[in-house]
Amino acid sequence: MVSTFRGLPRTAWVLFAGTVVNRLGFVVTPFLVFYLASRGVSTEQASYVLGALGAGNLIGPVIGGLAADRVGRRATMLAGLVGTALAHGLLYAAPNLVTLALAALLLSAAATTVTPASGALMTDAVPGDQRRAAFSLFHWGVNIGTAVAGVLGGFLAAHGYWSLFALDAATSLAFAVIVVALLPGGRAGSGRTDAAEGGAGYGVVLRDPLMRALLPLLGTALAIYSLTEVCLPLAIRDDGLPTTTLGMMATLNAVLVVVLQPVALHVLARFRQIPVYVAGSVLVAGGIALTGVAHGPWAYAGTVALWSVGEATVGGVPGAIVAGLAPEYARGRYQGAFQWTWGIARFAALSVGTGVYASAGPAVVWWFSAVAGTAAALGVGALAPRIARRQPPPPPAPPAPPAPPAAPVVPEPAIAG
């Protein structure tokens, strides 16, 4: 099914390869709590470091999107990747709680500046009718790298936490080398006056009524998906199941998404992207909501399989929608606004979701997932006509080759009687 991505420009494949390489080193964050414990940091103190890590997710996309439009796509990616490698070294060597928190803030801020710039570069390089496949390829690369990183992280952590930090730094620098060697320079803004085009910052996004309606709906769906990071583990724990059950669920999700995403794109390519997004988002919301009635490993596996199919269906579509809405001079800021929405959604899920689960009860979380997730998906569906009017028209079909000239008719010679 990889043939589904055939015909994409070279830049899309370079970004895919670099993303896989970079995500292979996504091993520090999942094991950060264990590393902090090995440094003698208490659970209460660790919350400050984790909070700083979450706060960086709200800073990086804003900077990355603006810099991509003002400075350039490639320069922004390089700054983020080199900064990420540096931050890993600082986090490993930080001598106390304050420096640990500052290094964690720098790490997440630097890492999240890369995605808006790469999304803008993808939009620059890929024609409108291929962006759904291109952003799906990008999302597929994230999942491939993350799946392998989960296996690598467990192996390396057993041989010393320093190897986790070394791998993360090395893969960030490897992606930077790929950027320098294989990616085009990437353009900054088109040179139009900021006053005429909505301001020098994010005013161009905030003044877009369609984006103001779309981003909260996408953010709701992303927040519900992020509940799988915290409320699913809590549910498994409350049912008295071992931690290996959570590991099996994470592996099942990774394998299903990696295997099914190209298949889903191939099968659903003939359908418009908004109905595909709505259907996939309802599957995600329903699958996560059904966690509330699961109490054994097989039941949990069924719910994970359901929302994983939804994730594979949706993968890449939101990024492609945002790319289609962005004017050429603000592609970085539109991608930055979308990634910032993702950061807000994840931060809310990890903080508010945990609090609601503990205080109001898990049933509230699961009912919210079902109702709010379905409503947000249908809300995006209701915006479909407005989104379609903003999407670039498909390229004109090439003219048909001229028909070959007809062979001359040669009269048959008369036969003498």
Buried (B, 14 or more C-beta within 10 A) or exposed (E): EEEBBEEBBEBBBBBBBBBBBBBBBBBBBBBBBEBBEEBEBEEEBBEBBBBBBBBBBBBBBBBBBBBBBBBBBBBBBBBBBBBBBBBBBBBBEBEEBEEBBBBBBBBBBBBBBBBBBBBBBBBBBBEBEBBBBBBBBBBBBBBBBBBBBBEBBEEBBEEEBEBBBBBBBBBBBBBBEBBEEBBEEBBBBEEEEBEEBBBBBBBBBBEBEEBEBBBBBBBBBBBBBBBBEBBBBBBBEEBEBEEEBBEBBBBBBBEBBBBBBBEBBBBBEEEEBBEBBBBBBBBBBBBBBBBBEBBEBEBBBEBBBBBBBBBBBBBBBBBBBBBBBBBEBBBBBBBBBBBBBBBBBBBBBBEEBBEBBEEEEBEEBBEBBBEBBBEBBEBBBEBBEEBEEBBEEEEEEEEEEEEEEEEEEEEEEEEEE
